[in-house]
Amino acid sequence: MASVAHLLEITNTVAVETDQKIDRIHGITRRSRMLALNASIEAQRVGQMGRGFAVVADEVKAISAEISQVTDSLRGELKGKLATLSDFGRSLANEVARVRGERLADLAHNAVEIADRNLYERSCDVRWWATDQAVVDCAANPADQGHSRHASKRLGVILASYTVYLDLWVADASGRVIANGRPGRYPNVIGTDVSDEQWFKDAMATRDGGEFAVADITRNRSLDNAVVATYATAIREGGETNGAPIGALGIFFDWEAQGRSIVEGVRLSPEEKAKSRCLIIDRNHRIIADSAGCGDLSEHFQLSTRSGERGYYIDGFGSTVGYALTPGYETYAGLGWYGVIIQDE
C-alpha cells in the first residue's frame, strides 16, 4: 500500500513540475517573440540596412511559435498520460485496500471461530460432567460431607486433565456451593451463595440435560478476581436427561489466558503485528480480549457493521478495520461476539 501511495505521490509531483516547466518555456518564447517584434520594427526603421536583421527576427519569431506549439502539444500529451497513470494508481490503491480489508476480515473470522470451537467444547464438558455420579450424589445429599469431599476429589481429577479451567463448582438447589475442584487453591468457595448469580439461575431454568447456560465474560471475586467464561447446567435426579433439577454445576474457563492466546495467535507478519490490534468483542461491543493488552472489560469498541456480519472499512484515523461475527460451531450458536482487527496504514 505504501508503494502505491508513493507512485501516486510521484505522479502528482511530475504533473506539477511539468506544468511549471512548460509555463517557463512559454515565458521564454513570449520574450523571444517580443524581441523579434522589436527587431522587426527597428529593421524597418533603418530601411535597406536592416533587411538582414529583419530576416533573422522573422526566423526567431517562427522558431518561438514552433516551440510554443510543441510545448502545448507536450502539455496535452503528458496531462493525458499522467491522468491515466494517476487513475491506474488510484485503482491499484483501491484494489490493494480491498484485498487488505478482506484479508483482515478473514483473519478476524478465524479468530472468533477459534473462540467458538473452544467454547463449544466447554458447553459439552459442563453437560456431561453434570451427569457424573459423584456430582449427582453430592447435589442429591447437600448436607452429607462425605459426598461433598468425594465430589470435590472427582472434580479435582477432572481439573488435572483440563488445564483450561480455574475451578468447577457444585451448588445445591438453594444456590449454596457444596463442592469445588480446587479447595486448596480457593478455600473460601465452599459455602458461597450463588443463588443471585445469573449462571445459577439460568442453569436451574434449563428444560433438560441437553441445555446449558453461559454468562458474560466477567471477573470472579471468589477465584482471585480472575477473568472467566462461566458455563453451567442443572444437575438432575439420577443424572437423567429429564430428571428434576437438584442443583447446578458451574465451570469456570480461564478466559483471560485463552482469549489472549487467540488474539495474539492471529497470523500476521511481525511487521503487521507492530501496526495491528486484534480484538474479540462481545455482543455489546465490550472488549473481552485484546492483543495490545489494553481492554479491561470496561472498554468498548465502536464497531461499524454497515457491511453486514463480515466486512471491513476505513475508520476516521485512516486505519483499516476488518471484522466478522461469530459463525457458531456445530450445535453451539455463538454469543454474538465479533473478531476485530485494526491495522494502521
N, C-alpha and C positions, 0 to 999 in steps of 0.2 A: 504494500500500500504506500510506503514511504517513497519507493522508486517511481510509482505512478504520479504521486504528488510532485516529485522533483521534475518529471517530464512536463507536467502542466506549467510548473514554475518557469522552466527553461523556455517553453513555447511562448508564454506571455512576455518574457524578457526579450526574446528575439523579435516579437511583434512590435514592442515598444521601441527597441533600438533601431529596427528597420524604418519605422515611421520617422524617427528623429534624423537618421542619416539621409533619407530621401528628402526630407524637408530642408536639410542643409544643402544638398545638391541643388534643389530648386532655388535656394537663396543665391548660390553661386552663379547659376545660369541667368537669374534675373539681373545680377550685377554685370555679367558678361554682355547681355543684350543692351543694357543701359550704356555700357562703354562703347559698344558697336554703334549704337544710335548716335552718341555724341561724336564718335569718329566720323560717321557719315555726314553729319551736319558740318563738321569742321572741314571735311574734304570738299564739300560743295562750296564752302565759303572761299577756299583758296583757288577754286577753279581747276584749270588743267594740271596744275602742280599736285593736286590732291587726288588725281584719278587712281593711282596705285594704292593709296591708303584706303580709298573707298572700297576697292575690291577686297582688301583684307577685312575691312569692317563688315562687309556683306557676308564673307565666309564665316567670321566669328559668330554673326547673328544666326546663320544657318546651322552651325555646329551646336549653338546653345539651344536652338529649337529641337534639334535631333536628340540632344541629351535629355531635355525635358520630356520628350515623347517616350524615350527608353525608360526613364525613371518612373513615369506614370504607369507604363506597362508593367514594370517590375513590381511596383507597389500593388497593382491589382492582382498579379500572379501570386506574389508572396502572401498577400492577405488571404487569398483563396486557399492556398496550401496550408498556411498556418491555422486557418479556421478549421480545415479538415483534420489537421493534426490535433488541434485542441479538442474537437468533437470526439476524435478517437480516444484521446487521453481521458476525457470525462466518461466515455462509455466503458473504457477499461477500468476506471476507478469504481464505477457503479457495479461492474461485474465482480471486481475484487471484493467490494463491500458486501455484495450478495453472498458470495462464496464464504467469506469470513463469517457473516452473520448466521448462515445456515449451519456452518460447522459448529459454531458456539451453541446454537440451539440443539444440535445433535449431541454435543458433549453434555449439555445441561440435562437432556433427556436420559442419557446414560447414567448420570449421577443420581437422579431421582429414582430411576429404575432399580439401581443397586440398593437404594434405601428401601424400596418396595419389597424386593426379594428378601432382604434382611428381616423386615417386619412381618412379612408373610410367614416366615419360619417361627417368629415369636407367637403369632396367632395360633399356629399349630401346636407349639410347645404347651401353651397355657391350657389348651383344651384337653390334651391327653394326660398332662400331669395332674389335672384335677380329678382324674379317674384312678390315680394311684391309690392302692388300698390303704397305705399309711395315712395319706392325706384325707381320704374319705372317713376313716376311723377317727381321726383327730377331730374333724368337724362334727361327726356324729356324737362324740363324747367330749365336749369342750372343757369339762371340769376334770377330766382324767389326765393327770400329769404324765403318766406313763405313755399315753397315746401322743401327748404333745411332744415329749422328748423323742419318741420314735419317729414322728413326722419331721421334726427338726433335723434328725440324723439323716433321714431319707432325702430331705431337701438339700442337705449338705453334700450328699453323694452326687446329686444331680448337678449342683454348682461346681463340683470338682471337674466335671466334664464339659460344662458350658461356661466358659470364662467370660462370655459377653454380658453376664448378669451380675448385678451387685448383690441382690438378695431375692428370696422367694418367701412370701408370707401366706399363712393360712389364717383367715379371720372367721370367727363363728357367726351365726346368723344375726347376732346383735351388733356386729361390727367391731368386736374386740379381737386383736391379734393374739393367737394362742400358740403359734409356732412360726419359726423362721429358720432359714438355712444357714445363717451365719451369726449365731447368738454371741460368739466370741468377739466378732468384729463390730456387731451392732447390738450390744447388750440391752439397750433400752427399748427395743422394738416390741417385745412381748408385753402385752397389756395395753398397747397403744389403741386408742379409739379411732377407727377409720369410718365410722358409720356416716359421717357427713361428707366423706370424700367421694367425688363423682365416680371414680373407678369402681368403688364398692357398690354404690347404688346401682350403677349400670350392670354390674356383674349379677347382682341379685335379681335384676329385672329380665335377664335373658330367658328366652322361652324354652330352650333345651340345650343339651350339651354341645350342639353344633355352633352355637353363637358365642361371641366373646365381646368384651368391652375394651376400649382403648381410650386413654386420657391424653390430653395435650402434653407436649414436652414441657417439663417443669422441674424445679428443684425440690428435692425431698429432704425435709429437715431431719427426719429420723435416719437418713442414710448419709449423714455428714454433709448435707446440703448439696448432694451430687445432682447433676442434670440427668434425668431419667425419662425413658419412654415406658409407660405403665400399661401392661396388658392384664386383663382379668376375666374370669368367668366364674359361674356358680359351681360349687362343689355340690353334687346331688346324691340323694339317698341311694346307697348301694353302688354308687359310681355309674348308675344307669343314665342313658341319654335323656330319658323323660322323667327321671326321678325328681322329687321335690327339692328345691334349694335348701341346703342345711348350712351353708357358709360360702366363702369366696376365696379363691386363690388369686393373689396378685403377684405378678412377676415384674421385676424392675431391671429393664435393659439399660446397660451403661451407654446412654446415647451420646454423651459428650465425647467419649473416646471413639465410638463407632462413627458418629457423624463427622468428626474431624478427619478420620481416615478416608471417608468418602470424598469430601471436598478437596482434600489435599492430594488425593489419588487421581484427579481428573487428568487425562492425557494431554498435557500441554508441554511444549518445549520449555527449557529453562528461561529462554528469552521471553516467551509468552507469559510464563508464571510471574515474572518480575513486574508485568504490567496488567495482571488479571486478578480478579477477586471472584471466587467461586462460593456460591451460597446455596443453602436449602432453606426455603421459607415455608411457613405453614399456611393454612387456608386464609388466615387473617393477615398474611404477608409479614408475619413476625419472623425475624431471622433466628433459625434454630441450629444452623451450622454455618461456619464462616472460615474460609481458608486464611483470611487475614487475622483471625483471632479477635475480631472486634465485636461481633454480635454477642450480646449478653442476655438474650431472651426478652429484652425490653425494646431493642431497636427494631424498627420496621423499615422495609424496603418498598419504595413507591414504584411497584412494577406496573407497566402498561401492558395490557393483554388485548389491545385492539386487533392484533393479528390473529387472535384465536388462542387455542390451547397450547400452541407451539409457534415460535417465531422469533423475530429479532427486530431491533430498532436502534437508532442513534439517539442518545439522550442529550440533554441540554448542555452537557460538558464535552460533547464530541466523542464520547465513548460508545462502543458497540455493546448492546445488551442482548444476549441470547437467552431464551428461557423455554421451559417445557413443563407442562402439567403432568403430575404423576399418572402413569398409564395403568397402575394397578398390576397385580400379578396373580394369575390363576383365580382362586376364589376370593382373593384379597382386593377389594375395590380401591384401596388407597384412601388417604385422608385429605385430599385436596391440596397437597403440597406441590411446590414448584422447585425445579432446579434452575438456578440462575447463574450466568457467567457475565461479568462486566469486564470488558477489556479496553484499556486506553489505547489511543492512536499510537 
